[in-house]
Structure formats: C-alpha cells, structure tokens
Amino acid sequence: MDRDTLRQAAEKAHRADGRELDAVLPERGEGAGADEMPERGDLPPEGDGAPDNDMGATGRVPLSG
C-alpha cells in the first residue's frame, strides 16, 4: 500500500455514529446479552473466575509429578 492511500484512509477514519452502527451491528433480540454468552473452556468452575492459563514451555499443560 502506498503512502497516499494510507494517508487518505487515515484522514477518513472516524468514530461510527448511531446510524452507521445500526447498519453493521446485528439487531438486539430476545435473549441478547450476558445470559447468552458462549461457555468458555478456559474458565475454572470455581475460584475467582480468572482464565486457567497453566501452560508449559511447549504450550501444553505440564504433567503432574
């Protein structure tokens, strides 16, 4: 991408207004919100709710013992 194209894009960048957001975001329907969030596999069933990031140097869960 050349500098002029990048500069033109940066000059046209702006915060979306309500009309633009309505055009690109899905409609809020029944059940929209936190009650419909997908289940995350990295959250522990008890405790403070922080993600479980126990990974070894290889990206695998370390073996016990």
Buried (B, 14 or more C-beta within 10 A) or exposed (E): EEEEEEEEEEEEEEEEEEEEEEEEEEEEEEEEEEEEEEEEEEEEEEEEEEEEEEEEEEEEEEEEE
